[in-house]
């Protein structure tokens, strides 16, 4: 298992967290997602490395911004 941590901008509530988690859960290999709205962080556990472009696209599709992209 591989742990990935991202900063996602624009989250403000539990609904935001759920939207981000739902968008990321569809990426291949993702087994677990933890969103912390207070720190703007998302931790994703997957069976292997994730393509940052795929993560960016998923976060973007949910209406948020992946920091550093």
N, CA, C, O and CB atoms as a CASP TS submission, in Angstrom:
PFRMAT TS
TARGET T0000
AUTHOR 0000-0000-0000
METHOD Language model
MODEL 1
PARENT N/A
ATOM      1  N   UNK     1       0.832  -1.176   0.000  1.00  0.00           N
ATOM      2  CA  UNK     1       0.000   0.000   0.000  1.00  0.00           C
ATOM      3  C   UNK     1       0.884   1.249   0.000  1.00  0.00           C
ATOM      4  O   UNK     1       1.960   1.271   0.597  1.00  0.00           O
ATOM      5  CB  UNK     1      -0.951  -0.007   1.212  1.00  0.00           C
ATOM      6  N   UNK     2       0.407   2.268  -0.674  1.00  0.00           N
ATOM      7  CA  UNK     2       1.131   3.530  -0.784  1.00  0.00           C
ATOM      8  C   UNK     2       0.246   4.658  -0.255  1.00  0.00           C
ATOM      9  O   UNK     2      -0.941   4.727  -0.574  1.00  0.00           O
ATOM     10  CB  UNK     2       1.559   3.804  -2.259  1.00  0.00           C
ATOM     11  N   UNK     3       0.836   5.542   0.558  1.00  0.00           N
ATOM     12  CA  UNK     3       0.095   6.687   1.093  1.00  0.00           C
ATOM     13  C   UNK     3       0.492   7.944   0.339  1.00  0.00           C
ATOM     14  O   UNK     3       1.678   8.230   0.170  1.00  0.00           O
ATOM     15  CB  UNK     3       0.355   6.860   2.612  1.00  0.00           C
ATOM     16  N   UNK     4      -0.495   8.683  -0.109  1.00  0.00           N
ATOM     17  CA  UNK     4      -0.286   9.930  -0.838  1.00  0.00           C
ATOM     18  C   UNK     4      -0.996  11.037  -0.063  1.00  0.00           C
ATOM     19  O   UNK     4      -2.131  10.859   0.379  1.00  0.00           O
ATOM     20  CB  UNK     4      -0.816   9.833  -2.322  1.00  0.00           C
ATOM     21  N   UNK     5      -0.330  12.179   0.101  1.00  0.00           N
ATOM     22  CA  UNK     5      -0.956  13.326   0.777  1.00  0.00           C
ATOM     23  C   UNK     5      -1.001  14.502  -0.184  1.00  0.00           C
ATOM     24  O   UNK     5      -0.030  14.803  -0.879  1.00  0.00           O
ATOM     25  CB  UNK     5      -0.182  13.709   2.079  1.00  0.00           C
ATOM     26  N   UNK     6      -2.142  15.153  -0.205  1.00  0.00           N
ATOM     27  CA  UNK     6      -2.355  16.293  -1.101  1.00  0.00           C
ATOM     28  C   UNK     6      -2.983  17.436  -0.318  1.00  0.00           C
ATOM     29  O   UNK     6      -3.646  17.225   0.697  1.00  0.00           O
ATOM     30  CB  UNK     6      -3.253  15.897  -2.308  1.00  0.00           C
ATOM     31  N   UNK     7      -2.764  18.638  -0.803  1.00  0.00           N
ATOM     32  CA  UNK     7      -3.453  19.814  -0.284  1.00  0.00           C
ATOM     33  C   UNK     7      -4.484  20.215  -1.328  1.00  0.00           C
ATOM     34  O   UNK     7      -4.167  20.409  -2.502  1.00  0.00           O
ATOM     35  CB  UNK     7      -2.450  20.996   0.029  1.00  0.00           C
ATOM     36  N   UNK     8      -5.722  20.334  -0.873  1.00  0.00           N
ATOM     37  CA  UNK     8      -6.824  20.699  -1.761  1.00  0.00           C
ATOM     38  C   UNK     8      -7.399  22.023  -1.275  1.00  0.00           C
ATOM     39  O   UNK     8      -7.806  22.149  -0.121  1.00  0.00           O
ATOM     40  CB  UNK     8      -7.928  19.582  -1.801  1.00  0.00           C
ATOM     41  N   UNK     9      -7.426  22.996  -2.158  1.00  0.00           N
ATOM     42  CA  UNK     9      -7.903  24.334  -1.816  1.00  0.00           C
ATOM     43  C   UNK     9      -9.395  24.464  -2.099  1.00  0.00           C
ATOM     44  O   UNK     9      -9.916  23.898  -3.060  1.00  0.00           O
ATOM     45  CB  UNK     9      -7.120  25.399  -2.597  1.00  0.00           C
ATOM     46  N   UNK    10     -10.060  25.212  -1.250  1.00  0.00           N
ATOM     47  CA  UNK    10     -11.467  25.522  -1.468  1.00  0.00           C
ATOM     48  C   UNK    10     -12.440  24.706  -0.632  1.00  0.00           C
ATOM     49  O   UNK    10     -13.649  24.921  -0.719  1.00  0.00           O
ATOM     50  CB  UNK    10     -11.788  25.330  -2.890  1.00  0.00           C
ATOM     51  N   UNK    11     -11.946  23.775   0.175  1.00  0.00           N
ATOM     52  CA  UNK    11     -12.839  22.970   1.014  1.00  0.00           C
ATOM     53  C   UNK    11     -13.249  23.780   2.243  1.00  0.00           C
ATOM     54  O   UNK    11     -12.434  24.491   2.831  1.00  0.00           O
ATOM     55  CB  UNK    11     -12.153  21.636   1.439  1.00  0.00           C
ATOM     56  N   UNK    12     -14.529  23.661   2.624  1.00  0.00           N
ATOM     57  CA  UNK    12     -14.996  24.423   3.782  1.00  0.00           C
ATOM     58  C   UNK    12     -15.885  23.621   4.732  1.00  0.00           C
ATOM     59  O   UNK    12     -16.153  24.072   5.845  1.00  0.00           O
ATOM     60  CB  UNK    12     -15.745  25.632   3.312  1.00  0.00           C
ATOM     61  N   UNK    13     -16.348  22.437   4.313  1.00  0.00           N
ATOM     62  CA  UNK    13     -17.311  21.708   5.136  1.00  0.00           C
ATOM     63  C   UNK    13     -17.269  20.211   4.836  1.00  0.00           C
ATOM     64  O   UNK    13     -16.510  19.753   3.982  1.00  0.00           O
ATOM     65  CB  UNK    13     -18.726  22.251   4.909  1.00  0.00           C
ATOM     66  N   UNK    14     -18.100  19.466   5.556  1.00  0.00           N
ATOM     67  CA  UNK    14     -18.164  18.018   5.348  1.00  0.00           C
ATOM     68  C   UNK    14     -18.670  17.661   3.952  1.00  0.00           C
ATOM     69  O   UNK    14     -18.278  16.638   3.389  1.00  0.00           O
ATOM     70  CB  UNK    14     -19.060  17.380   6.398  1.00  0.00           C
ATOM     71  N   UNK    15     -19.529  18.491   3.402  1.00  0.00           N
ATOM     72  CA  UNK    15     -20.015  18.248   2.034  1.00  0.00           C
ATOM     73  C   UNK    15     -18.849  18.339   1.052  1.00  0.00           C
ATOM     74  O   UNK    15     -18.757  17.543   0.117  1.00  0.00           O
ATOM     75  CB  UNK    15     -21.131  19.269   1.649  1.00  0.00           C
ATOM     76  N   UNK    16     -17.968  19.301   1.265  1.00  0.00           N
ATOM     77  CA  UNK    16     -16.772  19.437   0.436  1.00  0.00           C
ATOM     78  C   UNK    16     -15.919  18.176   0.534  1.00  0.00           C
ATOM     79  O   UNK    16     -15.455  17.644  -0.475  1.00  0.00           O
ATOM     80  CB  UNK    16     -15.951  20.677   0.859  1.00  0.00           C
ATOM     81  N   UNK    17     -15.722  17.709   1.758  1.00  0.00           N
ATOM     82  CA  UNK    17     -14.914  16.507   1.984  1.00  0.00           C
ATOM     83  C   UNK    17     -15.520  15.310   1.267  1.00  0.00           C
ATOM     84  O   UNK    17     -14.800  14.524   0.651  1.00  0.00           O
ATOM     85  CB  UNK    17     -14.788  16.215   3.486  1.00  0.00           C
ATOM     86  N   UNK    18     -16.835  15.169   1.344  1.00  0.00           N
ATOM     87  CA  UNK    18     -17.504  14.050   0.684  1.00  0.00           C
ATOM     88  C   UNK    18     -17.360  14.135  -0.831  1.00  0.00           C
ATOM     89  O   UNK    18     -17.170  13.115  -1.493  1.00  0.00           O
ATOM     90  CB  UNK    18     -18.983  14.014   1.068  1.00  0.00           C
ATOM     91  N   UNK    19     -17.449  15.331  -1.381  1.00  0.00           N
ATOM     92  CA  UNK    19     -17.302  15.509  -2.830  1.00  0.00           C
ATOM     93  C   UNK    19     -15.904  15.121  -3.294  1.00  0.00           C
ATOM     94  O   UNK    19     -15.742  14.465  -4.323  1.00  0.00           O
ATOM     95  CB  UNK    19     -17.599  16.962  -3.223  1.00  0.00           C
ATOM     96  N   UNK    20     -14.895  15.531  -2.528  1.00  0.00           N
ATOM     97  CA  UNK    20     -13.510  15.195  -2.865  1.00  0.00           C
ATOM     98  C   UNK    20     -13.308  13.680  -2.782  1.00  0.00           C
ATOM     99  O   UNK    20     -12.739  13.069  -3.687  1.00  0.00           O
ATOM    100  CB  UNK    20     -12.519  15.931  -1.916  1.00  0.00           C
ATOM    101  N   UNK    21     -13.777  13.088  -1.695  1.00  0.00           N
ATOM    102  CA  UNK    21     -13.615  11.640  -1.514  1.00  0.00           C
ATOM    103  C   UNK    21     -14.301  10.865  -2.633  1.00  0.00           C
ATOM    104  O   UNK    21     -13.744   9.899  -3.155  1.00  0.00           O
ATOM    105  CB  UNK    21     -14.179  11.205  -0.155  1.00  0.00           C
ATOM    106  N   UNK    22     -15.490  11.281  -2.995  1.00  0.00           N
ATOM    107  CA  UNK    22     -16.226  10.601  -4.065  1.00  0.00           C
ATOM    108  C   UNK    22     -15.486  10.698  -5.400  1.00  0.00           C
ATOM    109  O   UNK    22     -15.455   9.734  -6.165  1.00  0.00           O
ATOM    110  CB  UNK    22     -17.634  11.197  -4.203  1.00  0.00           C
ATOM    111  N   UNK    23     -14.904  11.833  -5.672  1.00  0.00           N
ATOM    112  CA  UNK    23     -14.174  12.008  -6.927  1.00  0.00           C
ATOM    113  C   UNK    23     -12.912  11.145  -6.956  1.00  0.00           C
ATOM    114  O   UNK    23     -12.568  10.581  -7.995  1.00  0.00           O
ATOM    115  CB  UNK    23     -13.808  13.484  -7.129  1.00  0.00           C
ATOM    116  N   UNK    24     -12.228  11.043  -5.825  1.00  0.00           N
ATOM    117  CA  UNK    24     -10.971  10.302  -5.780  1.00  0.00           C
ATOM    118  C   UNK    24     -11.159   8.790  -5.694  1.00  0.00           C
ATOM    119  O   UNK    24     -10.285   8.034  -6.117  1.00  0.00           O
ATOM    120  CB  UNK    24     -10.159  10.765  -4.612  1.00  0.00           C
ATOM    121  N   UNK    25     -12.277   8.348  -5.156  1.00  0.00           N
ATOM    122  CA  UNK    25     -12.479   6.911  -4.972  1.00  0.00           C
ATOM    123  C   UNK    25     -12.559   6.151  -6.292  1.00  0.00           C
ATOM    124  O   UNK    25     -12.413   4.929  -6.317  1.00  0.00           O
ATOM    125  CB  UNK    25     -13.738   6.669  -4.176  1.00  0.00           C
ATOM    126  N   UNK    26     -12.787   6.863  -7.377  1.00  0.00           N
ATOM    127  CA  UNK    26     -12.897   6.212  -8.688  1.00  0.00           C
ATOM    128  C   UNK    26     -11.548   5.991  -9.367  1.00  0.00           C
ATOM    129  O   UNK    26     -11.480   5.344 -10.411  1.00  0.00           O
ATOM    130  CB  UNK    26     -13.778   7.037  -9.593  1.00  0.00           C
ATOM    131  N   UNK    27     -10.473   6.523  -8.782  1.00  0.00           N
ATOM    132  CA  UNK    27      -9.155   6.326  -9.376  1.00  0.00           C
ATOM    133  C   UNK    27      -8.715   4.880  -9.168  1.00  0.00           C
ATOM    134  O   UNK    27      -8.950   4.312  -8.101  1.00  0.00           O
ATOM    135  CB  UNK    27      -8.121   7.308  -8.768  1.00  0.00           C
ATOM    136  N   UNK    28      -8.083   4.283 -10.166  1.00  0.00           N
ATOM    137  CA  UNK    28      -7.653   2.885 -10.056  1.00  0.00           C
ATOM    138  C   UNK    28      -6.677   2.678  -8.897  1.00  0.00           C
ATOM    139  O   UNK    28      -5.703   3.416  -8.749  1.00  0.00           O
ATOM    140  CB  UNK    28      -7.005   2.431 -11.363  1.00  0.00           C
ATOM    141  N   UNK    29      -6.955   1.667  -8.086  1.00  0.00           N
ATOM    142  CA  UNK    29      -6.066   1.299  -6.997  1.00  0.00           C
ATOM    143  C   UNK    29      -6.346   1.963  -5.667  1.00  0.00           C
ATOM    144  O   UNK    29      -5.749   1.583  -4.660  1.00  0.00           O
ATOM    145  CB  UNK    29      -4.702   1.598  -7.382  1.00  0.00           C
ATOM    146  N   UNK    30      -7.239   2.948  -5.629  1.00  0.00           N
ATOM    147  CA  UNK    30      -7.529   3.657  -4.377  1.00  0.00           C
ATOM    148  C   UNK    30      -8.298   2.728  -3.440  1.00  0.00           C
ATOM    149  O   UNK    30      -9.312   2.141  -3.819  1.00  0.00           O
ATOM    150  CB  UNK    30      -8.342   4.965  -4.647  1.00  0.00           C
ATOM    151  N   UNK    31      -7.796   2.606  -2.208  1.00  0.00           N
ATOM    152  CA  UNK    31      -8.452   1.741  -1.225  1.00  0.00           C
ATOM    153  C   UNK    31      -9.016   2.509  -0.039  1.00  0.00           C
ATOM    154  O   UNK    31      -9.915   2.016   0.642  1.00  0.00           O
ATOM    155  CB  UNK    31      -7.483   0.704  -0.731  1.00  0.00           C
ATOM    156  N   UNK    32      -8.498   3.722   0.222  1.00  0.00           N
ATOM    157  CA  UNK    32      -8.953   4.498   1.370  1.00  0.00           C
ATOM    158  C   UNK    32      -8.672   5.981   1.142  1.00  0.00           C
ATOM    159  O   UNK    32      -7.667   6.354   0.537  1.00  0.00           O
ATOM    160  CB  UNK    32      -8.268   4.010   2.667  1.00  0.00           C
ATOM    161  N   UNK    33      -9.590   6.821   1.642  1.00  0.00           N
ATOM    162  CA  UNK    33      -9.437   8.272   1.514  1.00  0.00           C
ATOM    163  C   UNK    33      -9.822   8.918   2.844  1.00  0.00           C
ATOM    164  O   UNK    33     -10.865   8.603   3.417  1.00  0.00           O
ATOM    165  CB  UNK    33     -10.315   8.837   0.340  1.00  0.00           C
ATOM    166  N   UNK    34      -8.971   9.824   3.329  1.00  0.00           N
ATOM    167  CA  UNK    34      -9.274  10.595   4.536  1.00  0.00           C
ATOM    168  C   UNK    34      -9.109  12.067   4.196  1.00  0.00           C
ATOM    169  O   UNK    34      -8.050  12.496   3.739  1.00  0.00           O
ATOM    170  CB  UNK    34      -8.348  10.181   5.740  1.00  0.00           C
ATOM    171  N   UNK    35     -10.168  12.834   4.423  1.00  0.00           N
ATOM    172  CA  UNK    35     -10.153  14.260   4.117  1.00  0.00           C
ATOM    173  C   UNK    35     -10.230  15.045   5.420  1.00  0.00           C
ATOM    174  O   UNK    35     -11.096  14.783   6.254  1.00  0.00           O
ATOM    175  CB  UNK    35     -11.326  14.644   3.169  1.00  0.00           C
ATOM    176  N   UNK    36      -9.327  16.006   5.597  1.00  0.00           N
ATOM    177  CA  UNK    36      -9.331  16.883   6.767  1.00  0.00           C
ATOM    178  C   UNK    36      -9.553  18.307   6.282  1.00  0.00           C
ATOM    179  O   UNK    36      -8.629  18.966   5.806  1.00  0.00           O
ATOM    180  CB  UNK    36      -7.994  16.763   7.585  1.00  0.00           C
ATOM    181  N   UNK    37     -10.778  18.767   6.407  1.00  0.00           N
ATOM    182  CA  UNK    37     -11.157  20.098   5.920  1.00  0.00           C
ATOM    183  C   UNK    37     -10.391  21.185   6.663  1.00  0.00           C
ATOM    184  O   UNK    37     -10.026  22.199   6.069  1.00  0.00           O
ATOM    185  CB  UNK    37     -12.673  20.321   6.076  1.00  0.00           C
ATOM    186  N   UNK    38     -10.142  20.987   7.953  1.00  0.00           N
ATOM    187  CA  UNK    38      -9.472  22.009   8.758  1.00  0.00           C
ATOM    188  C   UNK    38      -8.054  22.294   8.284  1.00  0.00           C
ATOM    189  O   UNK    38      -7.576  23.421   8.411  1.00  0.00           O
ATOM    190  CB  UNK    38      -9.443  21.586  10.206  1.00  0.00           C
ATOM    191  N   UNK    39      -7.372  21.284   7.737  1.00  0.00           N
ATOM    192  CA  UNK    39      -5.988  21.472   7.284  1.00  0.00           C
ATOM    193  C   UNK    39      -5.870  21.444   5.766  1.00  0.00           C
ATOM    194  O   UNK    39      -4.763  21.488   5.228  1.00  0.00           O
ATOM    195  CB  UNK    39      -5.093  20.402   7.882  1.00  0.00           C
ATOM    196  N   UNK    40      -7.006  21.371   5.071  1.00  0.00           N
ATOM    197  CA  UNK    40      -7.030  21.303   3.604  1.00  0.00           C
ATOM    198  C   UNK    40      -6.260  20.104   3.068  1.00  0.00           C
ATOM    199  O   UNK    40      -5.731  20.157   1.957  1.00  0.00           O
ATOM    200  CB  UNK    40      -6.456  22.578   3.013  1.00  0.00           C
ATOM    201  N   UNK    41      -6.190  19.025   3.842  1.00  0.00           N
ATOM    202  CA  UNK    41      -5.395  17.874   3.411  1.00  0.00           C
ATOM    203  C   UNK    41      -6.263  16.673   3.061  1.00  0.00           C
ATOM    204  O   UNK    41      -7.337  16.455   3.621  1.00  0.00           O
ATOM    205  CB  UNK    41      -4.407  17.490   4.492  1.00  0.00           C
ATOM    206  N   UNK    42      -5.747  15.914   2.117  1.00  0.00           N
ATOM    207  CA  UNK    42      -6.395  14.676   1.699  1.00  0.00           C
ATOM    208  C   UNK    42      -5.315  13.604   1.693  1.00  0.00           C
ATOM    209  O   UNK    42      -4.262  13.769   1.078  1.00  0.00           O
ATOM    210  CB  UNK    42      -7.090  14.817   0.281  1.00  0.00           C
ATOM    211  N   UNK    43      -5.588  12.512   2.382  1.00  0.00           N
ATOM    212  CA  UNK    43      -4.674  11.376   2.387  1.00  0.00           C
ATOM    213  C   UNK    43      -5.351  10.236   1.641  1.00  0.00           C
ATOM    214  O   UNK    43      -6.473   9.842   1.957  1.00  0.00           O
ATOM    215  CB  UNK    43      -4.285  10.951   3.849  1.00  0.00           C
ATOM    216  N   UNK    44      -4.648   9.720   0.652  1.00  0.00           N
ATOM    217  CA  UNK    44      -5.184   8.644  -0.175  1.00  0.00           C
ATOM    218  C   UNK    44      -4.265   7.436  -0.031  1.00  0.00           C
ATOM    219  O   UNK    44      -3.050   7.549  -0.198  1.00  0.00           O
ATOM    220  CB  UNK    44      -5.312   9.084  -1.677  1.00  0.00           C
ATOM    221  N   UNK    45      -4.847   6.285   0.279  1.00  0.00           N
ATOM    222  CA  UNK    45      -4.116   5.030   0.322  1.00  0.00           C
ATOM    223  C   UNK    45      -4.478   4.274  -0.951  1.00  0.00           C
ATOM    224  O   UNK    45      -5.651   4.134  -1.298  1.00  0.00           O
ATOM    225  CB  UNK    45      -4.454   4.193   1.622  1.00  0.00           C
ATOM    226  N   UNK    46      -3.443   3.788  -1.639  1.00  0.00           N
ATOM    227  CA  UNK    46      -3.685   3.057  -2.884  1.00  0.00           C
ATOM    228  C   UNK    46      -2.748   1.860  -2.973  1.00  0.00           C
ATOM    229  O   UNK    46      -1.785   1.744  -2.215  1.00  0.00           O
ATOM    230  CB  UNK    46      -3.499   3.981  -4.111  1.00  0.00           C
ATOM    231  N   UNK    47      -3.049   0.989  -3.902  1.00  0.00           N
ATOM    232  CA  UNK    47      -2.244  -0.210  -4.092  1.00  0.00           C
ATOM    233  C   UNK    47      -0.941   0.092  -4.817  1.00  0.00           C
ATOM    234  O   UNK    47      -0.059  -0.765  -4.875  1.00  0.00           O
ATOM    235  CB  UNK    47      -3.032  -1.250  -4.861  1.00  0.00           C
ATOM    236  N   UNK    48      -0.800   1.282  -5.365  1.00  0.00           N
ATOM    237  CA  UNK    48       0.419   1.680  -6.064  1.00  0.00           C
ATOM    238  C   UNK    48       0.461   3.183  -6.206  1.00  0.00           C
ATOM    239  O   UNK    48      -0.339   3.895  -5.600  1.00  0.00           O
ATOM    240  CB  UNK    48       0.510   1.010  -7.443  1.00  0.00           C
ATOM    241  N   UNK    49       1.392   3.664  -7.006  1.00  0.00           N
ATOM    242  CA  UNK    49       1.502   5.100  -7.237  1.00  0.00           C
ATOM    243  C   UNK    49       0.306   5.619  -8.027  1.00  0.00           C
ATOM    244  O   UNK    49      -0.244   4.924  -8.882  1.00  0.00           O
ATOM    245  CB  UNK    49       2.801   5.423  -7.975  1.00  0.00           C
ATOM    246  N   UNK    50      -0.079   6.841  -7.726  1.00  0.00           N
ATOM    247  CA  UNK    50      -1.155   7.504  -8.461  1.00  0.00           C
ATOM    248  C   UNK    50      -0.552   8.535  -9.401  1.00  0.00           C
ATOM    249  O   UNK    50       0.427   9.200  -9.062  1.00  0.00           O
ATOM    250  CB  UNK    50      -2.170   8.171  -7.490  1.00  0.00           C
ATOM    251  N   UNK    51      -1.127   8.662 -10.556  1.00  0.00           N
ATOM    252  CA  UNK    51      -0.703   9.682 -11.513  1.00  0.00           C
ATOM    253  C   UNK    51      -1.254  11.023 -11.036  1.00  0.00           C
ATOM    254  O   UNK    51      -2.466  11.179 -10.893  1.00  0.00           O
ATOM    255  CB  UNK    51      -1.194   9.347 -12.973  1.00  0.00           C
ATOM    256  N   UNK    52      -0.373  11.990 -10.789  1.00  0.00           N
ATOM    257  CA  UNK    52      -0.813  13.301 -10.281  1.00  0.00           C
ATOM    258  C   UNK    52      -1.814  13.956 -11.226  1.00  0.00           C
ATOM    259  O   UNK    52      -2.725  14.650 -10.774  1.00  0.00           O
ATOM    260  CB  UNK    52       0.393  14.231 -10.079  1.00  0.00           C
ATOM    261  N   UNK    53      -1.659  13.748 -12.519  1.00  0.00           N
ATOM    262  CA  UNK    53      -2.608  14.320 -13.482  1.00  0.00           C
ATOM    263  C   UNK    53      -4.008  13.747 -13.258  1.00  0.00           C
ATOM    264  O   UNK    53      -4.996  14.468 -13.397  1.00  0.00           O
ATOM    265  CB  UNK    53      -2.143  14.044 -14.933  1.00  0.00           C
ATOM    266  N   UNK    54      -4.105  12.468 -12.916  1.00  0.00           N
ATOM    267  CA  UNK    54      -5.403  11.854 -12.637  1.00  0.00           C
ATOM    268  C   UNK    54      -6.008  12.409 -11.355  1.00  0.00           C
ATOM    269  O   UNK    54      -7.212  12.655 -11.281  1.00  0.00           O
ATOM    270  CB  UNK    54      -5.265  10.333 -12.535  1.00  0.00           C
ATOM    271  N   UNK    55      -5.163  12.604 -10.343  1.00  0.00           N
ATOM    272  CA  UNK    55      -5.636  13.184  -9.085  1.00  0.00           C
ATOM    273  C   UNK    55      -6.121  14.607  -9.332  1.00  0.00           C
ATOM    274  O   UNK    55      -7.181  15.005  -8.849  1.00  0.00           O
ATOM    275  CB  UNK    55      -4.516  13.167  -8.009  1.00  0.00           C
ATOM    276  N   UNK    56      -5.337  15.365 -10.084  1.00  0.00           N
ATOM    277  CA  UNK    56      -5.713  16.745 -10.416  1.00  0.00           C
ATOM    278  C   UNK    56      -7.064  16.770 -11.131  1.00  0.00           C
ATOM    279  O   UNK    56      -7.934  17.571 -10.789  1.00  0.00           O
ATOM    280  CB  UNK    56      -4.626  17.411 -11.299  1.00  0.00           C
ATOM    281  N   UNK    57      -7.238  15.907 -12.108  1.00  0.00           N
ATOM    282  CA  UNK    57      -8.492  15.875 -12.874  1.00  0.00           C
ATOM    283  C   UNK    57      -9.676  15.516 -11.975  1.00  0.00           C
ATOM    284  O   UNK    57     -10.756  16.089 -12.117  1.00  0.00           O
ATOM    285  CB  UNK    57      -8.388  14.866 -14.037  1.00  0.00           C
ATOM    286  N   UNK    58      -9.481  14.575 -11.056  1.00  0.00           N
ATOM    287  CA  UNK    58     -10.557  14.184 -10.153  1.00  0.00           C
ATOM    288  C   UNK    58     -10.948  15.317  -9.213  1.00  0.00           C
ATOM    289  O   UNK    58     -12.131  15.592  -9.013  1.00  0.00           O
ATOM    290  CB  UNK    58     -10.146  12.965  -9.349  1.00  0.00           C
ATOM    291  N   UNK    59      -9.938  15.973  -8.638  1.00  0.00           N
ATOM    292  CA  UNK    59     -10.194  17.095  -7.732  1.00  0.00           C
ATOM    293  C   UNK    59     -10.865  18.231  -8.488  1.00  0.00           C
ATOM    294  O   UNK    59     -11.808  18.843  -7.986  1.00  0.00           O
ATOM    295  CB  UNK    59      -8.884  17.584  -7.078  1.00  0.00           C
ATOM    296  N   UNK    60     -10.386  18.513  -9.688  1.00  0.00           N
ATOM    297  CA  UNK    60     -10.962  19.567 -10.530  1.00  0.00           C
ATOM    298  C   UNK    60     -12.419  19.255 -10.868  1.00  0.00           C
ATOM    299  O   UNK    60     -13.266  20.149 -10.844  1.00  0.00           O
ATOM    300  CB  UNK    60     -10.141  19.732 -11.825  1.00  0.00           C
ATOM    301  N   UNK    61     -12.712  18.004 -11.180  1.00  0.00           N
ATOM    302  CA  UNK    61     -14.084  17.629 -11.547  1.00  0.00           C
ATOM    303  C   UNK    61     -15.046  17.816 -10.384  1.00  0.00           C
ATOM    304  O   UNK    61     -16.247  17.993 -10.588  1.00  0.00           O
ATOM    305  CB  UNK    61     -14.129  16.178 -12.025  1.00  0.00           C
ATOM    306  N   UNK    62     -14.511  17.776  -9.142  1.00  0.00           N
ATOM    307  CA  UNK    62     -15.349  17.992  -7.963  1.00  0.00           C
ATOM    308  C   UNK    62     -15.505  19.473  -7.644  1.00  0.00           C
ATOM    309  O   UNK    62     -16.273  19.843  -6.756  1.00  0.00           O
ATOM    310  CB  UNK    62     -14.764  17.264  -6.762  1.00  0.00           C
ATOM    311  N   UNK    63     -14.768  20.331  -8.377  1.00  0.00           N
ATOM    312  CA  UNK    63     -14.906  21.769  -8.199  1.00  0.00           C
ATOM    313  C   UNK    63     -13.898  22.381  -7.247  1.00  0.00           C
ATOM    314  O   UNK    63     -14.119  23.475  -6.729  1.00  0.00           O
ATOM    315  CB  UNK    63     -16.265  22.075  -7.720  1.00  0.00           C
ATOM    316  N   UNK    64     -12.784  21.682  -7.006  1.00  0.00           N
ATOM    317  CA  UNK    64     -11.768  22.174  -6.085  1.00  0.00           C
ATOM    318  C   UNK    64     -10.418  22.240  -6.787  1.00  0.00           C
ATOM    319  O   UNK    64     -10.286  21.830  -7.941  1.00  0.00           O
ATOM    320  CB  UNK    64     -11.685  21.278  -4.832  1.00  0.00           C
ATOM    321  N   UNK    65      -9.416  22.758  -6.080  1.00  0.00           N
ATOM    322  CA  UNK    65      -8.108  22.952  -6.692  1.00  0.00           C
ATOM    323  C   UNK    65      -7.042  22.169  -5.933  1.00  0.00           C
ATOM    324  O   UNK    65      -6.926  22.279  -4.712  1.00  0.00           O
ATOM    325  CB  UNK    65      -7.748  24.445  -6.733  1.00  0.00           C
ATOM    326  N   UNK    66      -6.280  21.392  -6.657  1.00  0.00           N
ATOM    327  CA  UNK    66      -5.144  20.680  -6.087  1.00  0.00           C
ATOM    328  C   UNK    66      -3.982  21.656  -5.992  1.00  0.00           C
ATOM    329  O   UNK    66      -3.555  22.202  -7.010  1.00  0.00           O
ATOM    330  CB  UNK    66      -4.764  19.424  -6.942  1.00  0.00           C
ATOM    331  N   UNK    67      -3.464  21.886  -4.792  1.00  0.00           N
ATOM    332  CA  UNK    67      -2.371  22.841  -4.618  1.00  0.00           C
ATOM    333  C   UNK    67      -1.118  22.348  -5.335  1.00  0.00           C
ATOM    334  O   UNK    67      -0.832  21.152  -5.373  1.00  0.00           O
ATOM    335  CB  UNK    67      -2.079  23.066  -3.120  1.00  0.00           C
ATOM    336  N   UNK    68      -0.390  23.288  -5.893  1.00  0.00           N
ATOM    337  CA  UNK    68       0.865  22.966  -6.554  1.00  0.00           C
ATOM    338  C   UNK    68       0.713  22.380  -7.937  1.00  0.00           C
ATOM    339  O   UNK    68       1.655  21.791  -8.468  1.00  0.00           O
ATOM    340  CB  UNK    68       1.629  22.030  -5.724  1.00  0.00           C
ATOM    341  N   UNK    69      -0.456  22.529  -8.530  1.00  0.00           N
ATOM    342  CA  UNK    69      -0.632  21.954  -9.869  1.00  0.00           C
ATOM    343  C   UNK    69      -0.894  23.026 -10.892  1.00  0.00           C
ATOM    344  O   UNK    69      -1.066  22.724 -12.073  1.00  0.00           O
ATOM    345  CB  UNK    69      -1.770  20.947  -9.879  1.00  0.00           C
TER
END
